[in-house]
């Protein structure tokens, strides 16, 4: 209110200056003297469409909104750190433009500092639509309405204190989320369902968000879907940077305002290079022939008496909206200081005619739905020139003027953006999220790894895949370490609002797992990585086992020089011994310099050896299982090649081997009971005369192996190569 009072005082002092300089406002206070400004007027026949006609065409019904695509809010960000745009599409139109809308949402998030939520909506009421938008506070900054969607209407009993009753569509209602709007019917002369007063409410009178309408529903010619799709095609070219964007402006000012420097020159705040054409140099022929089709202009501001469907030039007559569409305007942006030019509820309104045509470059107009338009142009052009989008620049302009006098309501309450409100003078150059890195890095491993993926900035959202496909925002988020416990290709990509997504990076993790060597077919490559040596039966043979005790195998290498506890790398080929045991014929054995320790598996007799494991009798892959006895084969997990411990009573003993039985009553082809053990039962420290191991209880630790039955049988039987035998009694 202080700005208004100061403005009034300066207005009194400086009135003579305005008339001599052609300024609309006082230089110090920027307060408009509305009485000095020639009013716009509805020219030509007919009248603007009414609220009654609008209401009849759109009976009240519930607003049904369906979420189509919700952009994820990056974790770690709170409140208004995310700037969100709601894209709401008429549900009947959506199926016909779905592909273009998907591209548009992608363009927003790829090239603008916003995230976008996509919805479809039936035609409800403006109040319901506003409540939906308000529910997205505080992150919502703007809204794009595509197709025929609700609007509020406003009315005034005596427009400009001169024109009498007026009513018009008012998109400020949807943008002012905390103001107070009232319909005071049945006050004489006012209409039910139309707002007639506006105040600060719980906040202020200015808008909290920006809004724009992409609505070809009332444009004649091609179908609404065809016109909308064509518009989104050129919009995509804009976002992709393939559209030529001249940095040259034009103000084209008819007689009533030609003397005002603000009309002529304020465009300089956005376009330092610009051309001024003012009456009497203005005429229909020049505008239509030399200006609209010219590729030289990026922004055109026209001040001309009009109605919603045509410009009425002082010299040359009427330029109708259908003629404008045929001309195919070339500039990207238009400010129409023209009566009711953007009355989108009328058929073929001018504001839409500039953008819904075969032009490949016309993107958006700012104008009014009533007899009024923009003043204090610099408050719009300054933020637009500072690279606010058109919708945000109009919001800044509204904020600059708030709170609103009755004259400002008459002049400005119809202002809106037709077209994409996100378009701007220069697309922002978004920096890229850095390519993700993996720790530990890609490589060969023998143990499971917890892989951490990072990129910069640290609050970027990283999506990853394990199936070889490039990540999308629908894939899992790397919120912590990822367990990699087998051969895997990790791919990752980072996203952050206001930045371009990172490049896709990948890391291949290869596990040289001992079990793969054991599964290999005979004569094929067999490699072992970082396995622990568990036993050394001979200078040409040793056993290795995996740390997780899942698998073990014998390795043959003459003069290997390896000892128990070493970690070794083995490269060679797979083979099967004459005893039926799988082994590796090593071409190289490398002592890694590391050590390890394997605890033996404690097994009952019946579980020693185990059943078939990935066994293929044709190519020798895997390990054949053992037989429990005549016609009975083991069903236990295969453990041949592994370090084990078992116990039992000695049932037979001779030089070099013995049998033990824990009650399992196993049998092989020898006719003896128990498991054959390669080794000797140690006597007690002072054995009595005639001592024998028979019947003694022993604990046997060693390698689970096997031997083959006499030909022609191919059956295998259990055997233990003992590394330790302990007499328990």
CORTARA-V220712 format. One record per residue. N is the residue number from 1. RES is the residue in three letters. OMEGA is omega in degrees with one decimal (NA if undefined). Layout:
<<N | RES | OMEGA> <N | RES | OMEGA>>
//
This chain:
<<1 | UNK | 178.5> <2 | UNK | 179.7> <3 | UNK | -178.0> <4 | UNK | -179.9> <5 | UNK | 178.6> <6 | UNK | 179.8> <7 | UNK | 179.8> <8 | UNK | -179.8> <9 | UNK | 179.9> <10 | UNK | 179.8> <11 | UNK | 179.9> <12 | UNK | -176.6> <13 | UNK | -167.1> <14 | UNK | -174.0> <15 | UNK | -179.9> <16 | UNK | 179.2> <17 | UNK | -179.2> <18 | UNK | -175.4> <19 | UNK | -179.0> <20 | UNK | -176.9> <21 | UNK | -178.0> <22 | UNK | 177.3> <23 | UNK | 177.2> <24 | UNK | -171.5> <25 | UNK | 178.2> <26 | UNK | -174.2> <27 | UNK | -175.7> <28 | UNK | -171.3> <29 | UNK | 178.7> <30 | UNK | -178.8> <31 | UNK | -176.0> <32 | UNK | 167.6> <33 | UNK | -174.2> <34 | UNK | -177.5> <35 | UNK | -177.3> <36 | UNK | -171.9> <37 | UNK | 175.4> <38 | UNK | -177.1> <39 | UNK | 166.1> <40 | UNK | 177.0> <41 | UNK | 175.0> <42 | UNK | -179.2> <43 | UNK | 173.0> <44 | UNK | -176.1> <45 | UNK | 174.7> <46 | UNK | 179.7> <47 | UNK | 176.5> <48 | UNK | 176.3> <49 | UNK | -174.0> <50 | UNK | 176.1> <51 | UNK | 179.8> <52 | UNK | 177.6> <53 | UNK | 179.1> <54 | UNK | -178.1> <55 | UNK | 178.8> <56 | UNK | -179.6> <57 | UNK | -177.4> <58 | UNK | 178.8> <59 | UNK | -178.9> <60 | UNK | 178.7> <61 | UNK | 179.2> <62 | UNK | 174.8> <63 | UNK | 179.2> <64 | UNK | -176.6> <65 | UNK | 179.9> <66 | UNK | 177.1> <67 | UNK | 178.3> <68 | UNK | -178.6> <69 | UNK | 179.9> <70 | UNK | 178.6> <71 | UNK | -179.4> <72 | UNK | 172.6> <73 | UNK | -176.5> <74 | UNK | 178.9> <75 | UNK | 178.9> <76 | UNK | 177.9> <77 | UNK | -176.4> <78 | UNK | 170.7> <79 | UNK | -171.9> <80 | UNK | 174.3> <81 | UNK | 174.9> <82 | UNK | 175.4> <83 | UNK | -171.4> <84 | UNK | 175.0> <85 | UNK | 176.1> <86 | UNK | 175.0> <87 | UNK | -174.6> <88 | UNK | -172.8> <89 | UNK | 173.8> <90 | UNK | -172.0> <91 | UNK | 177.5> <92 | UNK | -179.5> <93 | UNK | -169.5> <94 | UNK | -177.9> <95 | UNK | -177.6> <96 | UNK | -177.8> <97 | UNK | -171.7> <98 | UNK | -177.8> <99 | UNK | -178.9> <100 | UNK | 179.6> <101 | UNK | 178.1> <102 | UNK | 177.2> <103 | UNK | -179.4> <104 | UNK | 179.1> <105 | UNK | 177.5> <106 | UNK | 178.4> <107 | UNK | 179.8> <108 | UNK | -174.2> <109 | UNK | 179.1> <110 | UNK | -169.9> <111 | UNK | -177.1> <112 | UNK | -179.1> <113 | UNK | -177.7> <114 | UNK | 161.6> <115 | UNK | -174.0> <116 | UNK | 171.0> <117 | UNK | -178.4> <118 | UNK | 178.5> <119 | UNK | 165.4> <120 | UNK | -175.7> <121 | UNK | 169.1> <122 | UNK | -178.3> <123 | UNK | 176.6> <124 | UNK | 177.6> <125 | UNK | 178.3> <126 | UNK | -179.6> <127 | UNK | 178.0> <128 | UNK | 179.1> <129 | UNK | 178.8> <130 | UNK | 179.0> <131 | UNK | 178.3> <132 | UNK | 178.8> <133 | UNK | -177.2> <134 | UNK | -179.7> <135 | UNK | -179.2> <136 | UNK | 173.4> <137 | UNK | 3.0> <138 | UNK | -173.1> <139 | UNK | -176.9> <140 | UNK | 177.9> <141 | UNK | -177.4> <142 | UNK | -177.5> <143 | UNK | 175.6> <144 | UNK | 179.4> <145 | UNK | -176.5> <146 | UNK | -177.0> <147 | UNK | -176.1> <148 | UNK | -179.3> <149 | UNK | -168.2> <150 | UNK | 170.8> <151 | UNK | 173.3> <152 | UNK | 176.6> <153 | UNK | 178.7> <154 | UNK | -179.3> <155 | UNK | 177.3> <156 | UNK | -173.3> <157 | UNK | -178.6> <158 | UNK | -175.1> <159 | UNK | -178.6> <160 | UNK | -173.6> <161 | UNK | -174.6> <162 | UNK | -167.1> <163 | UNK | -177.4> <164 | UNK | -173.4> <165 | UNK | 176.6> <166 | UNK | 175.1> <167 | UNK | -174.8> <168 | UNK | 172.2> <169 | UNK | -173.7> <170 | UNK | 179.7> <171 | UNK | 174.5> <172 | UNK | 178.8> <173 | UNK | -178.5> <174 | UNK | -176.5> <175 | UNK | -179.1> <176 | UNK | -172.1> <177 | UNK | -177.7> <178 | UNK | 178.6> <179 | UNK | 179.4> <180 | UNK | -179.9> <181 | UNK | -175.2> <182 | UNK | 173.4> <183 | UNK | -171.0> <184 | UNK | 172.3> <185 | UNK | 16.2> <186 | UNK | 173.3> <187 | UNK | -174.4> <188 | UNK | 176.8> <189 | UNK | -179.3> <190 | UNK | -172.7> <191 | UNK | 178.6> <192 | UNK | 178.8> <193 | UNK | -179.0> <194 | UNK | -179.9> <195 | UNK | -178.4> <196 | UNK | 173.9> <197 | UNK | -175.8> <198 | UNK | 177.1> <199 | UNK | -173.7> <200 | UNK | -179.1> <201 | UNK | -179.1> <202 | UNK | -177.5> <203 | UNK | 178.4> <204 | UNK | -177.6> <205 | UNK | -177.2> <206 | UNK | -178.8> <207 | UNK | 174.1> <208 | UNK | -179.5> <209 | UNK | 170.3> <210 | UNK | -176.6> <211 | UNK | 173.5> <212 | UNK | -179.2> <213 | UNK | 171.4> <214 | UNK | -166.9> <215 | UNK | 178.3> <216 | UNK | -173.7> <217 | UNK | -178.8> <218 | UNK | 177.8> <219 | UNK | -179.1> <220 | UNK | 179.6> <221 | UNK | 179.9> <222 | UNK | 178.9> <223 | UNK | 178.0> <224 | UNK | -178.1> <225 | UNK | -179.6> <226 | UNK | -179.3> <227 | UNK | -180.0> <228 | UNK | 177.8> <229 | UNK | 179.3> <230 | UNK | 177.9> <231 | UNK | -179.4> <232 | UNK | 176.7> <233 | UNK | 179.8> <234 | UNK | 176.2> <235 | UNK | 177.3> <236 | UNK | 177.1> <237 | UNK | 176.7> <238 | UNK | -177.4> <239 | UNK | 179.6> <240 | UNK | 177.4> <241 | UNK | -179.8> <242 | UNK | 179.6> <243 | UNK | 175.5> <244 | UNK | -175.3> <245 | UNK | -179.9> <246 | UNK | 178.6> <247 | UNK | -176.3> <248 | UNK | -177.0> <249 | UNK | 178.0> <250 | UNK | 166.7> <251 | UNK | -176.3> <252 | UNK | -165.7> <253 | UNK | 178.9> <254 | UNK | -164.1> <255 | UNK | -171.3> <256 | UNK | -175.6> <257 | UNK | -174.1> <258 | UNK | -176.7> <259 | UNK | -176.3> <260 | UNK | -177.3> <261 | UNK | -179.7> <262 | UNK | 176.4> <263 | UNK | -173.9> <264 | UNK | -163.6> <265 | UNK | -174.4> <266 | UNK | 176.5> <267 | UNK | -179.2> <268 | UNK | 178.7> <269 | UNK | 177.0> <270 | UNK | -178.0> <271 | UNK | 179.8> <272 | UNK | 174.8> <273 | UNK | -177.5> <274 | UNK | 179.7> <275 | UNK | 177.4> <276 | UNK | 171.5> <277 | UNK | -176.2> <278 | UNK | 178.6> <279 | UNK | 13.0> <280 | UNK | -178.2> <281 | UNK | -177.7> <282 | UNK | 172.6> <283 | UNK | -176.3> <284 | UNK | -175.2> <285 | UNK | -179.5> <286 | UNK | -178.1> <287 | UNK | -176.0> <288 | UNK | -173.5> <289 | UNK | -171.9> <290 | UNK | -173.4> <291 | UNK | -176.8> <292 | UNK | -178.8> <293 | UNK | -176.6> <294 | UNK | 176.4> <295 | UNK | -173.6> <296 | UNK | -171.1> <297 | UNK | 171.7> <298 | UNK | -177.9> <299 | UNK | 177.7> <300 | UNK | 172.7> <301 | UNK | -179.7> <302 | UNK | 172.4> <303 | UNK | -172.3> <304 | UNK | 173.5> <305 | UNK | -172.7> <306 | UNK | 157.7> <307 | UNK | -173.1> <308 | UNK | -176.5> <309 | UNK | -178.4> <310 | UNK | 174.1> <311 | UNK | 179.8> <312 | UNK | -179.4> <313 | UNK | 176.8> <314 | UNK | 179.8> <315 | UNK | 173.4> <316 | UNK | 176.1> <317 | UNK | -167.6> <318 | UNK | 172.4> <319 | UNK | -175.1> <320 | UNK | -176.8> <321 | UNK | 179.8> <322 | UNK | 176.2> <323 | UNK | 177.4> <324 | UNK | 179.8> <325 | UNK | 177.8> <326 | UNK | 178.7> <327 | UNK | -178.2> <328 | UNK | -178.1> <329 | UNK | -172.3> <330 | UNK | -179.7> <331 | UNK | -180.0> <332 | UNK | -169.4> <333 | UNK | -178.1> <334 | UNK | 171.2> <335 | UNK | -173.6> <336 | UNK | 172.4> <337 | UNK | -169.1> <338 | UNK | -175.8> <339 | UNK | 171.9> <340 | UNK | -175.8> <341 | UNK | -176.1> <342 | UNK | 177.9> <343 | UNK | -171.3> <344 | UNK | 176.2> <345 | UNK | 175.8> <346 | UNK | 178.4> <347 | UNK | 174.9> <348 | UNK | 179.2> <349 | UNK | -175.0> <350 | UNK | -177.2> <351 | UNK | 176.7> <352 | UNK | -179.5> <353 | UNK | -179.9> <354 | UNK | -173.3> <355 | UNK | 179.3> <356 | UNK | -179.9> <357 | UNK | -176.2> <358 | UNK | 176.9> <359 | UNK | 179.8> <360 | UNK | -172.9> <361 | UNK | -176.5> <362 | UNK | -169.5> <363 | UNK | -172.2> <364 | UNK | 174.1> <365 | UNK | 169.9> <366 | UNK | -176.4> <367 | UNK | -172.6> <368 | UNK | 176.1> <369 | UNK | -177.1> <370 | UNK | 175.2> <371 | UNK | -176.3> <372 | UNK | 179.1> <373 | UNK | -177.0> <374 | UNK | 165.6> <375 | UNK | -172.7> <376 | UNK | -172.7> <377 | UNK | -175.2> <378 | UNK | 179.2> <379 | UNK | 171.8> <380 | UNK | -174.2> <381 | UNK | 178.7> <382 | UNK | 176.8> <383 | UNK | 178.0> <384 | UNK | 177.3> <385 | UNK | 175.4> <386 | UNK | 174.1> <387 | UNK | 161.8> <388 | UNK | 176.3> <389 | UNK | -174.3> <390 | UNK | 178.9> <391 | UNK | 179.9> <392 | UNK | 178.0> <393 | UNK | 177.3> <394 | UNK | 176.1> <395 | UNK | 177.9> <396 | UNK | 178.6> <397 | UNK | 177.1> <398 | UNK | 179.9> <399 | UNK | -179.1> <400 | UNK | -175.7> <401 | UNK | -174.6> <402 | UNK | -4.8> <403 | UNK | -166.3> <404 | UNK | 173.7> <405 | UNK | 179.3> <406 | UNK | 177.5> <407 | UNK | 179.3> <408 | UNK | 173.5> <409 | UNK | -180.0> <410 | UNK | -176.3> <411 | UNK | -160.7> <412 | UNK | -172.1> <413 | UNK | 175.8> <414 | UNK | -174.2> <415 | UNK | 179.7> <416 | UNK | 175.6> <417 | UNK | 171.5> <418 | UNK | -170.8> <419 | UNK | -177.6> <420 | UNK | -179.5> <421 | UNK | -176.8> <422 | UNK | -178.7> <423 | UNK | -176.5> <424 | UNK | -175.6> <425 | UNK | 178.9> <426 | UNK | 177.2> <427 | UNK | 179.5> <428 | UNK | 175.0> <429 | UNK | -176.6> <430 | UNK | 175.2> <431 | UNK | -176.7> <432 | UNK | 165.8> <433 | UNK | -178.2> <434 | UNK | 179.5> <435 | UNK | -179.5> <436 | UNK | 175.1> <437 | UNK | -174.2> <438 | UNK | 176.8> <439 | UNK | -1.3> <440 | UNK | -175.9> <441 | UNK | 175.5> <442 | UNK | 178.1> <443 | UNK | 179.4> <444 | UNK | -179.0> <445 | UNK | 176.2> <446 | UNK | 177.6> <447 | UNK | 175.6> <448 | UNK | -178.3> <449 | UNK | 169.5> <450 | UNK | -172.7> <451 | UNK | 176.6> <452 | UNK | 180.0> <453 | UNK | -179.6> <454 | UNK | 172.4> <455 | UNK | 178.8> <456 | UNK | 2.6> <457 | UNK | -173.2> <458 | UNK | -178.5> <459 | UNK | 173.1> <460 | UNK | 179.0> <461 | UNK | -177.0> <462 | UNK | 174.0> <463 | UNK | -175.9> <464 | UNK | 174.9> <465 | UNK | 175.7> <466 | UNK | -176.4> <467 | UNK | 178.7> <468 | UNK | 179.7> <469 | UNK | 177.6> <470 | UNK | -177.8> <471 | UNK | 169.1> <472 | UNK | 179.3> <473 | UNK | 175.0> <474 | UNK | -177.6> <475 | UNK | -176.8> <476 | UNK | 178.5> <477 | UNK | 179.4> <478 | UNK | -179.0> <479 | UNK | 179.0> <480 | UNK | -179.6> <481 | UNK | 179.9> <482 | UNK | -179.8> <483 | UNK | 174.9> <484 | UNK | -175.9> <485 | UNK | 176.7> <486 | UNK | 179.0> <487 | UNK | -172.4> <488 | UNK | 169.8> <489 | UNK | 175.5> <490 | UNK | 172.3> <491 | UNK | -176.4> <492 | UNK | 176.0> <493 | UNK | -178.2> <494 | UNK | 176.2> <495 | UNK | 171.8> <496 | UNK | 177.4> <497 | UNK | -179.9> <498 | UNK | 178.0> <499 | UNK | 173.1> <500 | UNK | 176.2> <501 | UNK | 178.8> <502 | UNK | 167.6> <503 | UNK | 175.5> <504 | UNK | 174.1> <505 | UNK | -178.4> <506 | UNK | 177.7> <507 | UNK | 179.1> <508 | UNK | 178.4> <509 | UNK | -178.1> <510 | UNK | 179.5> <511 | UNK | 175.9> <512 | UNK | -171.9> <513 | UNK | -177.6> <514 | UNK | -178.5> <515 | UNK | 179.0> <516 | UNK | 177.0> <517 | UNK | -178.7> <518 | UNK | 178.2> <519 | UNK | -171.6> <520 | UNK | 175.5> <521 | UNK | 178.8> <522 | UNK | -178.6> <523 | UNK | 177.1> <524 | UNK | -178.8> <525 | UNK | 176.9> <526 | UNK | -176.3> <527 | UNK | 179.5> <528 | UNK | -173.8> <529 | UNK | 174.1> <530 | UNK | 178.5> <531 | UNK | -177.2> <532 | UNK | 177.2> <533 | UNK | -176.5> <534 | UNK | -178.4> <535 | UNK | 178.9> <536 | UNK | -179.0> <537 | UNK | -175.5> <538 | UNK | 179.4> <539 | UNK | 179.3> <540 | UNK | -175.6> <541 | UNK | 172.6> <542 | UNK | 178.1> <543 | UNK | 175.1> <544 | UNK | -178.3> <545 | UNK | 177.4> <546 | UNK | -178.5> <547 | UNK | -177.8> <548 | UNK | 177.9> <549 | UNK | 179.4> <550 | UNK | -173.7> <551 | UNK | 173.6> <552 | UNK | -178.0> <553 | UNK | 177.9> <554 | UNK | 179.4> <555 | UNK | 176.4> <556 | UNK | 176.3> <557 | UNK | -177.8> <558 | UNK | 178.0> <559 | UNK | -173.6> <560 | UNK | 178.4> <561 | UNK | -175.7> <562 | UNK | 178.5> <563 | UNK | -179.1> <564 | UNK | 178.3> <565 | UNK | 178.0> <566 | UNK | 168.3> <567 | UNK | -175.1> <568 | UNK | 167.5> <569 | UNK | -177.9> <570 | UNK | 174.0> <571 | UNK | -178.9> <572 | UNK | 179.8> <573 | UNK | -177.9> <574 | UNK | 178.1> <575 | UNK | 176.3> <576 | UNK | -176.7> <577 | UNK | 177.3> <578 | UNK | 177.9> <579 | UNK | 179.2> <580 | UNK | -177.5> <581 | UNK | 178.2> <582 | UNK | 178.4> <583 | UNK | 178.8> <584 | UNK | 170.6> <585 | UNK | -170.6> <586 | UNK | 169.1> <587 | UNK | 175.7> <588 | UNK | 174.4> <589 | UNK | -176.6> <590 | UNK | 172.3> <591 | UNK | -174.8> <592 | UNK | -175.4> <593 | UNK | 178.2> <594 | UNK | 179.2> <595 | UNK | 178.3> <596 | UNK | -178.6> <597 | UNK | 179.4> <598 | UNK | 174.4> <599 | UNK | -179.7> <600 | UNK | 173.9> <601 | UNK | 177.1> <602 | UNK | -174.7> <603 | UNK | 166.7> <604 | UNK | -175.7> <605 | UNK | -173.2> <606 | UNK | -177.7> <607 | UNK | 178.6> <608 | UNK | -179.5> <609 | UNK | 176.4> <610 | UNK | -176.9> <611 | UNK | 179.5> <612 | UNK | 179.2> <613 | UNK | -178.2> <614 | UNK | -172.8> <615 | UNK | 176.0> <616 | UNK | -175.6> <617 | UNK | -177.8> <618 | UNK | -175.9> <619 | UNK | 176.9> <620 | UNK | 179.4> <621 | UNK | 175.8> <622 | UNK | -176.9> <623 | UNK | 176.0> <624 | UNK | 179.7> <625 | UNK | -175.2> <626 | UNK | -178.9> <627 | UNK | 178.5> <628 | UNK | -177.0> <629 | UNK | -177.7> <630 | UNK | 176.7> <631 | UNK | -177.6> <632 | UNK | -177.2> <633 | UNK | -176.2> <634 | UNK | 174.2> <635 | UNK | -178.6> <636 | UNK | 176.7> <637 | UNK | -176.6> <638 | UNK | 179.7> <639 | UNK | 178.4> <640 | UNK | -177.4> <641 | UNK | -176.3> <642 | UNK | 177.4> <643 | UNK | -176.3> <644 | UNK | 172.3> <645 | UNK | 173.9> <646 | UNK | -178.6> <647 | UNK | 175.8> <648 | UNK | 176.0> <649 | UNK | 179.1> <650 | UNK | -179.7> <651 | UNK | 179.5> <652 | UNK | 179.4> <653 | UNK | 175.4> <654 | UNK | -178.0> <655 | UNK | 173.3> <656 | UNK | 177.8> <657 | UNK | 177.3> <658 | UNK | 177.6> <659 | UNK | 174.8> <660 | UNK | 178.9> <661 | UNK | 178.1> <662 | UNK | -178.3> <663 | UNK | 179.4> <664 | UNK | 177.4> <665 | UNK | 177.8> <666 | UNK | -179.6> <667 | UNK | 173.2> <668 | UNK | -175.6> <669 | UNK | -179.8> <670 | UNK | -174.8> <671 | UNK | -179.4> <672 | UNK | -179.3> <673 | UNK | 176.2> <674 | UNK | -179.4> <675 | UNK | 176.8> <676 | UNK | 180.0> <677 | UNK | 174.0> <678 | UNK | -177.3> <679 | UNK | -176.1> <680 | UNK | 175.3> <681 | UNK | -178.4> <682 | UNK | 177.1> <683 | UNK | 174.4> <684 | UNK | -177.1> <685 | UNK | 179.3> <686 | UNK | -175.4> <687 | UNK | 177.5> <688 | UNK | 178.7> <689 | UNK | 178.3> <690 | UNK | -179.2> <691 | UNK | 177.7> <692 | UNK | 178.9> <693 | UNK | -177.3> <694 | UNK | 179.4> <695 | UNK | -179.4> <696 | UNK | 179.8> <697 | UNK | -174.6> <698 | UNK | 171.1> <699 | UNK | -175.9> <700 | UNK | 173.4> <701 | UNK | 180.0> <702 | UNK | -177.0> <703 | UNK | 173.8> <704 | UNK | -179.9> <705 | UNK | -177.7> <706 | UNK | 170.0> <707 | UNK | -172.2> <708 | UNK | 175.8> <709 | UNK | -179.6> <710 | UNK | 177.9> <711 | UNK | 10.8> <712 | UNK | -179.2> <713 | UNK | 175.2> <714 | UNK | -179.2> <715 | UNK | 175.3> <716 | UNK | 177.8> <717 | UNK | -178.8> <718 | UNK | 172.2> <719 | UNK | 176.9> <720 | UNK | 170.7> <721 | UNK | -168.6> <722 | UNK | 170.1> <723 | UNK | 178.4> <724 | UNK | 173.2> <725 | UNK | -178.0> <726 | UNK | 176.6> <727 | UNK | -174.9> <728 | UNK | 177.8> <729 | UNK | NA>>
//
